[in-house]
Amino acid sequence: MRQKTPSLHICQAGFEPFLAKEAGSTLAKGPGWVLAEDDQSELCFAHLSILKPIELKAATVNALAGGVADYFLRTSVDERYETPWPLYFEAAAVEGLKARCRSVEDAFHGRVSRMARVIKLAQNGRPEIGERRGLFVYLTDFGRAFAARRARAGGQRRMADDPQAPSRSFLKVEEAYGVLGEAPQPGQTVADLGAAPGGWSYSAAKRGARVLAVDNGPLKGGASGNPSIKHAEQDAFKFQPRPPVDWLFCDLLDEPHKVLELLRLWVEGRWCSRFIVNLKFGRHDPLLLLREVFSERTGIAQRCAILRARHLFHDREELTLAGRLRAHEVV
Ligand SMILES: C[S@@+](CC[C@H](N)C(=O)[O-])C[C@H]1O[C@@H](n2cnc3c(N)ncnc32)[C@H](O)[C@@H]1O
């Protein structure tokens, strides 16, 4: 039987067991990474999948950097660099390894200095969502790195905070826009279920949208008294927007299957055209929950032009669904 080439999937440290289960056929794993056979599908727990990497082993920073540089030069022979390209160096969640990774990156730059024009076009950090060509390097330990020219990015990234945002949750919805590929626009309407203290509402209002914040709790910070945010003190499970809204935001602290059922209702009723929904999986198996999300029973995926499930950079024991309904499903 032909052996498939593995890929190195990167996740938030501590969530490797879920990623390994999701990826299947795991060959190895460590803090923040899983090496598994690649089946070309998007993984909720993978922030980045480094596709078909080569494995480099070397005892010193210089030798490791040399291996990466040789690989880069070798695979650049027929390459034309005209536009910005992603250059990504990252390390497993092992004490001291991030510093070593920076040293390897510095030494790499020293070795490819004759390609100054090419390196000038490099964009550091996590690439935008989707499959990209660039150079992706990941240190799993002090003497071992994986390097590849292609990677699939899930869209997760660290977001910048806003001092007026009333909660850290603000960062999640900001991150989810990148996963969906769009954000609320001026004049659009948003229903925010489980809105308090108002981080998500504040984020939409900041972009010029009009928000109905549904929660019995109080709004705070930049959401409190915000002229673009109306507060409705009522039960989110009994709320129906009239007329339908452009966006459903839902960050309810409740049992995830109950929240998923609420989303099913909204999608089936066409009460929104886009949604960002957070499911707090807590002690529930997130893989079973994911299966449910994409199942025919809920019918959500069938009604969506885009449906992405991600364990965000800013998520904890929760996952985030970002979706847009099909055109004929949009009201
Ligand atoms: C994690 S917090 C939401 C944080 C919010 N997204 C933010 O950015 O600040 C969860 C909220 O869900 C609300 N909640 C839970 N059950 C609810 C229900 N049935 N109806 C309305 N709000 C509810 C809680 O009052 C709480 O404020």
The ligand as an ORCA input file, in Angstrom:
! r2SCAN-3c Opt
* xyz 0 1
  C     -19.546     34.572     27.712
  S     -20.752     35.771     28.138
  C     -20.851     36.714     26.667
  C     -19.708     37.634     26.467
  C     -19.953     38.599     25.323
  N     -19.922     37.930     24.041
  C     -18.940     39.707     25.294
  O     -18.261     39.861     24.265
  O     -18.819     40.455     26.261
  C     -22.205     34.848     28.137
  C     -23.453     35.636     28.375
  O     -24.563     34.802     28.083
  C     -25.636     35.291     28.853
  N     -26.740     34.327     28.838
  C     -26.745     33.045     29.240
  N     -27.969     32.497     29.038
  C     -28.732     33.475     28.466
  C     -30.068     33.506     28.000
  N     -30.843     32.438     28.053
  N     -30.524     34.655     27.463
  C     -29.730     35.760     27.386
  N     -28.458     35.773     27.795
  C     -27.951     34.639     28.353
  C     -25.013     35.548     30.222
  O     -25.801     36.476     30.959
  C     -23.647     36.106     29.822
  O     -23.652     37.512     29.872
*
